[in-house]
């Protein structure tokens, strides 16, 4: 696969917040907006956006996924970058939407053009905006980075997350032995196979806690909800936080 060519910084961007951010942690979406606005961008959030169609797609229902995706496509009419607050959703939009509409002459070219404008959140900050930060909060902290399976393999977002954390003085990123392994969420996998999913997240949490990291950060909220809830149920001192919220707090000196 050829390396992606990145455009110069724009003046306007769309934010695709994702359904999980919207329903469970909307403050992460707001923090993503704040970080983009810090770079003097105008952020546009189409109010009718919902789901990228990934749950239906990975469950083997391409027709349903196509219907859900089609409802999003008409919302992004301007030629602005589409910044997505989840690596797995970005992967769905960039790589799988063109497959879904490959035989649809009415949507095929439009979807391909949209896919080229899709960027995962950390990817956009690092590769397009080339952010250089001077945080208000430089107190030392130790964090572990988690990247969802599809985001890691389809969008290469682990590298972008590593670079973004490296731009924050005082932040020590701790590697952990099970970093490349699935947390067990996997969208509907966790619903269809709860026992297997539960065992997988236990392994992930054990690996994270063994590092001594104070928190785990990720731009993939499904994984974060899974990991954070598992740690909370076991009363373990591991806090899960969306990458946008973590970066915003370091820059503005907000409370943990």
C-alpha positions in Angstrom: 0.0 0.0 0.0 1.4 3.4 -1.0 2.0 5.9 1.8 -0.9 8.3 2.2 -0.4 11.8 0.8 -1.6 14.5 3.2 -3.1 17.8 2.3 -2.0 21.2 3.7 -3.9 22.4 6.8 -7.5 23.4 5.8 -9.6 26.2 7.2 -12.8 24.1 7.6 -13.3 20.5 8.7 -16.2 18.2 9.4 -16.2 16.2 12.6 -17.8 12.7 12.5 -18.3 12.1 16.2 -19.5 8.5 16.0 -22.6 7.0 17.7 -20.7 5.8 20.8 -19.2 9.2 21.5 -22.5 10.8 21.0 -24.4 8.4 23.3 -21.9 7.6 26.0 -19.1 10.2 26.2 -20.2 13.3 24.4 -17.5 15.3 26.2 -14.9 13.5 24.2 -16.5 14.9 21.0 -16.5 18.3 22.5 -12.8 18.0 23.4 -12.1 17.0 19.8 -13.8 20.1 18.6 -11.8 22.3 21.1 -8.5 20.8 19.9 -9.4 21.4 16.3 -10.5 25.0 17.1 -7.2 25.6 18.9 -5.6 25.2 15.5 -7.8 28.0 14.1 -10.1 25.6 12.2 -13.8 26.0 11.7 -15.4 22.8 12.8 -18.7 21.7 11.2 -20.8 19.0 12.9 -23.8 17.8 10.7 -26.6 17.3 13.2 -28.2 14.4 11.4 -25.1 12.2 11.5 -25.4 8.9 13.3 -23.6 5.6 12.6 -21.0 4.7 10.0 -22.7 1.3 9.5 -19.9 -0.8 10.9 -22.0 -2.9 13.3 -24.3 -4.1 10.5 -21.3 -4.6 8.1 -19.2 -6.7 10.5 -22.4 -8.7 11.4 -22.8 -9.8 7.7 -25.6 -7.4 6.8 -24.2 -5.3 3.9 -27.7 -4.1 2.8 -28.4 -2.6 6.3 -24.9 -1.2 6.4 -25.3 0.4 3.0 -28.6 2.0 4.1 -27.0 3.5 7.3 -24.0 4.7 5.4 -26.1 6.3 2.7 -27.8 8.5 5.3 -24.4 9.9 6.2 -23.0 10.5 2.8 -25.3 13.3 1.8 -24.3 15.2 5.0 -20.7 15.9 3.9 -21.2 17.9 0.7 -18.4 20.4 1.0 -14.8 19.3 0.0 -13.5 19.5 3.6 -11.6 16.8 5.5 -13.8 14.6 7.7 -12.1 14.0 11.0 -13.4 10.9 12.8 -13.2 10.5 16.6 -12.7 6.7 16.2 -10.1 4.7 14.3 -12.4 1.8 13.6 -15.2 4.1 12.3 -12.6 5.9 10.1 -11.5 2.6 8.7 -15.1 1.7 7.9 -15.6 5.0 6.1 -12.3 5.1 4.3 -11.9 1.4 3.3 -15.3 -0.3 3.4 -17.7 2.3 2.2 -16.1 2.2 -1.3 -16.6 -1.6 -1.3 -20.2 -1.3 -0.2 -21.0 1.1 -3.1 -18.7 -0.4 -5.7 -21.7 -1.5 -7.8 -23.8 1.6 -7.2 -23.3 4.0 -10.1 -25.2 6.8 -8.3 -23.0 6.7 -5.3 -19.7 5.0 -6.3 -17.7 8.1 -7.3 -19.0 10.3 -4.5 -18.2 7.7 -1.9 -14.7 7.2 -3.2 -14.2 11.0 -3.0 -15.5 11.1 0.5 -13.3 8.2 1.6 -10.2 10.1 0.5 -11.2 12.9 2.8 -11.6 10.7 5.9 -9.0 11.0 8.6 -8.7 9.4 12.1 -8.5 12.1 14.8 -4.8 11.6 15.9 -3.8 11.0 12.2 -5.3 14.4 11.3 -3.6 16.3 14.2 -0.2 14.7 13.6 0.0 14.3 9.8 -2.1 17.2 8.5 -1.9 19.9 11.2 1.5 18.8 12.4 0.7 20.0 15.9 3.4 21.2 18.3 2.2 21.5 21.8 3.2 23.5 24.9 1.0 22.0 27.6 -0.2 23.9 30.6 0.1 20.7 32.6 3.6 19.2 32.4 3.3 17.2 35.7 4.7 13.7 35.0 2.1 11.0 34.2 2.4 7.5 32.9 -0.2 6.3 30.3 -0.7 3.2 28.2 -2.0 3.5 24.6 -4.7 1.2 23.3 -5.6 1.0 19.6 -8.5 -1.0 18.4 -7.8 -4.0 16.1 -9.3 -2.5 13.0 -7.9 1.0 13.6 -4.4 -0.5 14.1 -4.5 -2.6 11.0 -6.6 -0.5 8.6 -5.7 3.0 9.5 -2.3 2.6 11.1 -3.4 4.8 14.0 -1.1 3.3 16.7 1.8 5.2 15.2 -0.3 8.4 15.1 -1.3 8.0 18.7 2.3 7.4 19.7 3.4 10.6 18.0 0.6 12.6 19.5 1.5 11.5 23.0 5.1 12.2 22.3 4.2 15.8 21.6 3.1 16.2 25.2 5.9 17.0 27.6 5.6 15.1 30.9 3.7 12.2 29.4 5.5 8.8 29.6 3.9 6.2 27.3 4.2 2.7 28.8 4.3 -0.3 26.5 2.4 -3.4 27.6 2.7 -7.0 26.6 -0.8 -7.4 25.3 -1.0 -4.2 23.4 -1.5 -5.8 20.0 -4.2 -8.1 21.3 -8.0 -7.5 21.1 -9.7 -6.2 24.2 -12.7 -8.5 23.4 -15.1 -5.7 22.5 -15.2 -6.2 18.7 -18.6 -4.5 18.3 -21.3 -7.2 18.3 -18.7 -9.9 19.1 -19.0 -8.9 22.8 -22.7 -9.5 22.6 -22.6 -12.8 20.7 -19.7 -14.3 22.7 -19.8 -12.6 26.1 -17.8 -15.3 27.9 -14.9 -15.2 25.4 -15.1 -11.4 25.3 -15.0 -11.2 29.1 -11.9 -13.5 29.3 -10.1 -11.3 26.6 -10.7 -8.0 28.4 -9.5 -9.6 31.7 -6.2 -10.4 30.0 -6.0 -6.9 28.6 -6.7 -5.2 31.9 -4.2 -7.4 33.7 -1.5 -6.5 31.2 -2.3 -2.8 31.5 -2.3 -2.8 35.3 1.0 -4.7 35.3 2.7 -1.6 33.7 1.9 0.7 36.5 0.3 3.1 34.1 -2.1 5.6 35.7 -4.6 5.5 32.8 -5.2 4.0 29.4 -6.0 6.3 26.5 -7.4 5.5 23.1 -9.4 7.1 20.3 -11.6 4.0 20.1 -14.4 4.4 22.5 -15.9 0.9 22.3 -12.6 -0.5 23.5 -12.3 2.1 26.2 -15.8 1.4 27.6 -15.0 -2.3 27.6 -11.6 -1.9 29.3 -12.7 0.9 31.7 -15.8 -1.0 32.9 -13.8 -4.2 33.4 -11.3 -2.4 35.5 -14.0 -0.6 37.5 -15.8 -3.8 38.3 -12.6 -5.2 39.7 -11.9 -1.9 41.7 -8.6 -1.5 39.9 -6.8 1.9 39.8 -6.9 2.2 36.0 -8.7 5.1 34.4 -9.8 4.9 30.8 -10.0 8.2 28.8 -10.5 9.2 25.2 -7.4 10.5 23.6 -9.0 13.9 22.7 -10.0 14.5 26.4 -6.5 13.5 27.6 -4.7 15.8 25.2 -7.1 18.7 25.9 -6.6 18.4 29.7 -2.8 18.4 29.3 -3.0 21.5 27.2 -5.5 23.4 29.3 -4.6 22.1 32.8 -8.0 20.6 33.4 -8.9 18.2 36.1 -8.4 14.5 35.6 
